[in-house]
Structure formats: C-alpha cells, structure tokens
Amino acid sequence: MVGHQRWLALMPLTTLGYLAARGQGVHLPGLICPFRSITGIPCPTCHLTRSAMASLRGDLSLALHHHVFGPPLVVWLGWAAWRSLRQHRPALPLPSGRAIAVLVVILLGYWVLRVAGWTLLGWNTFPAN
C-alpha cells in the first residue's frame, strides 16, 4: 500500500478519536460555520459535530436534540474505520448516487423544518453556542 493511502485509511478512526476527545472536554481546534457567520442562519449541518460527540458519549437524547444525523454519522464512521483498518486501505463506503440524492433531500427537508421551527415558532432547534 502506498504511504499516503496508509494515512488515509486512518482518517475515519482519527475523526472518531477527534470527536470522542472533544466530547470529553479536550480543547481541540474546530471550524466555525461560514454559512452561519455570513447569514446568521444555521446551515443544514449546524450542530452535527455536537450531535456526534454526544453520540460517542452515549447520550442519544442530547445527540438527537442537536442533530438527528449525528448518530447515523457516528455509526457510518465506525463502520468505515473498521473496514479501513481491516483492509489496510481507505474504505469509505458511500451510497449510490440515487441514495446520496435522497439523503441530501432528507437533510435539506430536516433543515427547513428546523429553521422554520426556530424562526417562526420559537423552538429551540439550534441550541445556544
């Protein structure tokens, strides 16, 4: 296996490690959402990192409160990490093009509901930073 592929194979496991460490309070750098910074409106993936961190701590209720895609993301990353380590190469299993399109539509629909609830109904769909 080529050297850079060996490092790429560790990416899912590294991502899980990063999320687990941040979820336990380890101060690590993170990214600020440029969409929210510019528009003031949370993006479709806002709070996904927090949801994944809560999932890794076993707090499913908090994870779902932050973002319903967090627990499935953690499961997918775990599966990708296991496959990558087992195969000694990057193994990021992605759904077919049609399945990705369906996931994007579901994500955008979920986002529209959250933004509508947040702006129109005063729901706490985007917890305070």
C-alpha positions, -999 to +999 in steps of 0.1 A: +000+000+000+012+035-009+022+056+021-004+083+017-031+056+014-020+042+047-026+076+063-060+079+045-071+046+059-068+061+094-090+091+086-123+076+098-107+064+131-089+097+135-122+115+130-139+094+156-110+100+180-112+137+175-149+137+181-146+115+212-118+137+227-138+169+221-169+153+236-149+146+267-138+182+270-104+181+254-098+215+238-091+209+202-095+234+173-126+233+153-142+251+124-168+279+126-197+276+102-191+301+074-227+300+063-240+309+098-212+335+102-223+353+070-261+348+071-269+344+108-289+313+098-276+279+109-266+257+079-280+222+073-252+206+092-250+230+122-247+211+154-238+179+137-204+178+154-220+183+188-245+155+180-217+131+170-198+140+202-229+133+223-235+100+204-199+089+212-206+097+249-237+075+248-261+105+253-286+097+225-312+122+237-287+151+236-274+138+203-308+138+187-316+172+202-285+187+184-290+169+150-307+137+141-280+128+116-253+126+143-259+091+155-260+076+119-228+096+111-210+080+141-222+045+130-210+052+094-176+065+107-172+034+129-180+011+100-157+030+077-129+029+104-134-009+109-133-016+071-103+007+065-083-009+093-093-044+082-084-038+046-053-017+053-066+009+028-091+037+027-126+022+027-152+049+029-183+032+018-206+056+001-242+050-010-251+051-047-258+084-064-295+080-061-292+072-023-270+103-018-296+124-036-323+110-013-301+117+018-295+153+006-332+159+001-339+145+036-311+166+051-324+198+034-360+190+044-349+185+080-330+218+079-361+236+065-382+222+094-356+232+120-352+267+106-390+272+104-394+260+139-366+282+152-377+314+134-415+311+132-424+290+163-395+299+187-384+262+190-350+256+205-339+236+174-305+252+174-292+252+210-272+282+221-235+281+213 
